[in-house]
């Protein structure tokens, strides 16, 4: 199994606008943009009342752990 990807943990309170969009804080954007691929996945948390966001690298790691 590969090493677990680095994790950036933080929180940011925001609201969903009329077009169902959430603004991404500059500190989050800089981390996302520093990756080779600026693609992220957002999903409702299974544990907390929030939206979790991760990179493709993290999704791949989670798939390996589940299998």
VOVO-387629 format. One record per residue (C-alpha): x, y, z. Coordinates in nm, 2 decimals, padded with zeros to 4 digits. Last residue first. Layout:
# residues N
+--------+--------+--------+
:     px :     py :     pz :
+--------+--------+--------+
:      X :      Y :      Z :
...
+--------+--------+--------+
***
This chain:
# residues 67
+--------+--------+--------+
:     px :     py :     pz :
+--------+--------+--------+
: -01.04 : -00.26 : -00.11 :
: -01.14 :  00.02 :  00.14 :
: -00.78 :  00.13 :  00.20 :
: -00.70 :  00.13 : -00.17 :
: -01.01 :  00.34 : -00.25 :
: -00.91 :  00.58 :  00.03 :
: -00.57 :  00.63 : -00.13 :
: -00.71 :  00.70 : -00.47 :
: -00.96 :  00.95 : -00.32 :
: -00.66 :  01.12 : -00.15 :
: -00.46 :  01.16 : -00.47 :
: -00.77 :  01.28 : -00.65 :
: -00.78 :  01.57 : -00.41 :
: -01.00 :  01.63 : -00.11 :
: -01.30 :  01.83 :  00.00 :
: -01.53 :  01.76 :  00.29 :
: -01.87 :  01.93 :  00.32 :
: -02.01 :  01.97 :  00.67 :
: -02.24 :  01.82 :  00.93 :
: -01.98 :  01.57 :  01.05 :
: -01.91 :  01.20 :  01.02 :
: -02.00 :  01.09 :  00.67 :
: -01.91 :  01.43 :  00.53 :
: -02.11 :  01.55 :  00.23 :
: -01.89 :  01.55 : -00.07 :
: -01.64 :  01.77 : -00.26 :
: -01.38 :  01.63 : -00.49 :
: -01.09 :  01.84 : -00.61 :
: -00.92 :  01.89 : -00.95 :
: -00.62 :  02.12 : -00.97 :
: -00.39 :  01.85 : -01.10 :
: -00.01 :  01.89 : -01.05 :
: -00.09 :  02.03 : -00.70 :
:  00.01 :  02.38 : -00.59 :
: -00.33 :  02.51 : -00.72 :
: -00.52 :  02.31 : -00.45 :
: -00.29 :  02.45 : -00.18 :
: -00.32 :  02.81 : -00.30 :
: -00.70 :  02.77 : -00.33 :
: -00.74 :  02.66 :  00.03 :
: -00.56 :  02.97 :  00.16 :
: -00.76 :  03.18 : -00.08 :
: -01.09 :  03.06 :  00.06 :
: -01.31 :  02.87 : -00.18 :
: -01.65 :  03.02 : -00.24 :
: -01.95 :  02.78 : -00.23 :
: -02.18 :  02.75 : -00.53 :
: -02.55 :  02.64 : -00.54 :
: -02.65 :  02.91 : -00.79 :
: -02.83 :  03.10 : -00.52 :
: -02.52 :  03.10 : -00.30 :
: -02.41 :  02.83 : -00.06 :
: -02.29 :  02.97 :  00.26 :
: -01.94 :  02.97 :  00.42 :
: -01.77 :  02.87 :  00.74 :
: -01.41 :  02.76 :  00.69 :
: -01.23 :  02.48 :  00.85 :
: -00.88 :  02.34 :  00.84 :
: -00.70 :  02.02 :  00.78 :
: -00.44 :  01.98 :  00.51 :
: -00.36 :  01.61 :  00.47 :
: -00.05 :  01.46 :  00.32 :
: -00.11 :  01.15 :  00.11 :
: -00.10 :  00.81 :  00.29 :
:  00.20 :  00.60 :  00.19 :
:  00.12 :  00.35 : -00.08 :
:  00.00 :  00.00 :  00.00 :
+--------+--------+--------+
***
